[in-house]
Amino acid sequence: MSSVQWGALIQGDESYAGSRSFYRFRDVVADLTGFTHIIPTHQGRAVERILFHTTLKSGDIVPNNTHFDTTRTNIEAEGAEALDLVIAEGRIPSLVHPFKGNVDFDQLLSERGHHVPLVMVTITNNSGGGQPVSLENFRGVRALCDKYDKPLFLDA
């Protein structure tokens, strides 16, 4: 890191909303995303808790390629099902395949879609050994979500 970067790190204000760094963070995120409501959290599991507590009910299904352990726990705490839908090749550790993190959502959304309030894709698929998802597969998931009017959450 440069001396300027180290200086900024040392002088940083990490006190969330109300701090000078929060307003800078908020403005940059709003500029990049167009979002008007920015809620910083200390880590991903806190975001999951907020997201799933406000969007899920008992009996819901949240499909993903492979849920991370805290993601699964936060979903199941709401009485919902965390459903892993990684492609068959992603379940065979010894198999060589370029995109073992790819997802297959078509059957779930066409047959049980009324129980799916949102869809997730974990790009690094850490619980599946860090296997990648192809852009083609991700675009296909996006198209299915659009077809069935489901929000898509990218866990990256």
N, C-alpha and C positions, 0 to 999 in steps of 0.2 A: 504494500500500500504506500501511497505517496505521503509526504509530511502533511499535506492539506487534508487528505482523507483521515489520517490518524488524529489530527487536530479536531476535525469535525466529530469523530467518534468520542473523543475525550470531552468535548463540550456539549455533546448531544443531550437533549431533554427527552427522556423516555417516559414521561408521566401521562401519556394518553391525552384524552380530550381536554381542551383548554390550554394546553402547552403550545409554545410557538412551533414546535416540530409537528404537532398534530395538524395545525392549519396548513402548513407546507405539504404534509402528507396528503391531507384531504384534497387540496387543490390539485395536486399532481394526479391522484387517482381519479378525481372527477374529470380532469382534462383528458386522461387516457381512455376512460370508460364511458363517460357521459352520465354516470350515476350521480344522483343528487344526495343520496343517503350513504354515508361511509361510516362503518362501525369497526374500528380497530379492535382486535383481540390479541391476547398474549400468545396464543398458539392455535393450531388447527383444531384440536379437540374442543376448544371453547366455541369455535365457529360451528362445529358439528352439533354441539349441544343446543345452541341458539336455533340453527336451521331446522333440526329434526323436531325439537320441542314445539316449534311454531308451525310446522307443515305436516307432521305425521299424526295418524291416529291408529289405534289398535286395528290390526288386520291389513294395513297397508303393506305394499311390497316396494322395496327400493332395489332395483337391479343395478349391477355394476359388473365390471369384468372380475375383479377380486377386491372385496372390501378390506381396508386396513382394519386392524383389530379395534382401535378406538372408534372408528366409524361404525363398525358392526355393533359394538356395545351401545353407542348412542342411539342407533336405530332400534335395537331390540329393547332398550329401556323404555321406548314409547309403545311397545307391544306390536311393532311392525317386524317384517321379515327382511333381513339383509340377504339378498339373493345374488350369488356369484354366477356369472354367465360368461366366463372366459371360454374361448374356443377349445375344442377337444385337445388340440396340440399343446395348449398351455397347461394341461394337466399331466403331461409326460415329461419329467425333468430331463431324461436322456435324449429326447428328440430334438434335432436341430431344425429350427423354423425361425424366419426373420422377425415375425411379429406375434410372439406367443402371448402377448397381452391383449390381442384383438377380442372384440365383444360380439356376441350374437344375441340381439334383443328381439328379433322379429316375432318369434313364437310368443313370447311373454306379452308383448304389447298388443298383438292381435287377439289373443285368447283371454288374457287376464289384465288387460290394460286399465280397466276401470278401478283396479286396486293399486295402481301405480301413480302416485302424485308427482313424482319426479324421477329422473334417470341420472345416474352418475357414470363417469368414466374416469378411472384412475390411470393417468398417462404413464407414470413410472411403474405402476402395478407392483409395488414393493412386496406385498404379501404373496405375489406370484413369482418372486425371485427377481424383481426389477425388470420384467420383460416389457418391451416397447409395444405401443399401439400404432398401427399405420395411419397415416393421414387419410387414406382411402376408407379405412374402417371407421375412423372418427367421423368423417363426412357422412358415411352411411347411417351411423347412429344419429347424427344431427337431423338427417332427412326423415328418419323414422319418428323422431321426437316431434318434428314439425308436422308430419302426417297425422299423428295422434294427439297433437296439441299438448305435449309434455315438456316441462322445463328441463333443460340439460345442465347439470352441474359438472364442471371440469375440476377434478381433484388433481392438482399438479404440485 
